[in-house]
Every structure is written in C-alpha cells, then in structure tokens.
Amino acid sequence: MDKEAGQKTVLDFLKKKSKSKSKFYLKDFNALFPEDKPRVVKNLVNQMVQEEILEYWSSGSTTLYGKKGAGKQAAAEHED
C-alpha cells in the first residue's frame, strides 16, 4: 500500500462520514483496504496517530480512532 494514497483514502472516508460519526473501529478502516492484511492497515492508522493526523479514543475496553480534534468528545476534553 502506498502511504500517501492510504492516508488520503482514510481522510476521505472520515470526511464523508463526519456528519454521522467522528470515531471508528479499526475494522472500519480494514474494510477500506480489502486487498491488504489487517496488520498493514493497523500500521497505517497508527502512523497517522503518531503524525497527529488521527487520535485514539478509549473507553477502557474499546479503542476507537478519529480525526484529531473532531467530535463532541474532543471539545469536552479541552475544557478547563
């Protein structure tokens, strides 16, 4: 998988879904790349987190991913 093309695919997916959801399971991203193994997709998503394009959100038992700064949770977490 080409890194830049993969990142563009993920960001386009997030933009398209932004009206209904802001956080997604890793399996949602796996569906975008049916020709790649889940480990390759996980590495791409984790790299995007490291580059601060995406962010993790965890409930303690579940980990979700979303665009950095997007969603209701992000606004609430930055209140002091």
Contacts in CASP RR format, 6 or more apart in sequence:
PFRMAT RR
TARGET T0000
AUTHOR 0000-0000-0000
METHOD contacts of the structure
MODEL  1
MDKEAGQKTVLDFLKKKSKSKSKFYLKDFNALFPEDKPRVVKNLVNQMVQ
EEILEYWSSGSTTLYGKKGAGKQAAAEHED
1 33 0 8 1.000
1 36 0 8 1.000
1 40 0 8 1.000
1 44 0 8 1.000
3 44 0 8 1.000
3 47 0 8 1.000
6 33 0 8 1.000
6 44 0 8 1.000
7 44 0 8 1.000
7 48 0 8 1.000
7 53 0 8 1.000
9 32 0 8 1.000
9 33 0 8 1.000
10 29 0 8 1.000
10 32 0 8 1.000
10 44 0 8 1.000
10 45 0 8 1.000
10 48 0 8 1.000
10 54 0 8 1.000
11 53 0 8 1.000
11 67 0 8 1.000
13 28 0 8 1.000
13 29 0 8 1.000
13 32 0 8 1.000
14 24 0 8 1.000
14 66 0 8 1.000
14 67 0 8 1.000
14 70 0 8 1.000
17 24 0 8 1.000
18 67 0 8 1.000
18 70 0 8 1.000
22 66 0 8 1.000
22 67 0 8 1.000
22 70 0 8 1.000
22 71 0 8 1.000
22 72 0 8 1.000
22 73 0 8 1.000
22 74 0 8 1.000
23 57 0 8 1.000
23 64 0 8 1.000
23 65 0 8 1.000
23 66 0 8 1.000
23 71 0 8 1.000
23 73 0 8 1.000
24 64 0 8 1.000
24 65 0 8 1.000
24 66 0 8 1.000
25 62 0 8 1.000
25 64 0 8 1.000
25 65 0 8 1.000
26 38 0 8 1.000
26 41 0 8 1.000
26 42 0 8 1.000
26 45 0 8 1.000
26 63 0 8 1.000
26 65 0 8 1.000
29 41 0 8 1.000
29 44 0 8 1.000
29 45 0 8 1.000
29 65 0 8 1.000
30 38 0 8 1.000
30 41 0 8 1.000
32 41 0 8 1.000
33 40 0 8 1.000
33 41 0 8 1.000
45 54 0 8 1.000
45 65 0 8 1.000
48 54 0 8 1.000
49 55 0 8 1.000
49 56 0 8 1.000
49 65 0 8 1.000
52 68 0 8 1.000
53 67 0 8 1.000
53 68 0 8 1.000
54 65 0 8 1.000
54 66 0 8 1.000
54 67 0 8 1.000
54 68 0 8 1.000
55 65 0 8 1.000
55 66 0 8 1.000
55 67 0 8 1.000
55 68 0 8 1.000
55 69 0 8 1.000
55 74 0 8 1.000
56 63 0 8 1.000
56 64 0 8 1.000
56 65 0 8 1.000
57 63 0 8 1.000
57 64 0 8 1.000
57 65 0 8 1.000
57 66 0 8 1.000
57 73 0 8 1.000
58 64 0 8 1.000
68 74 0 8 1.000
END
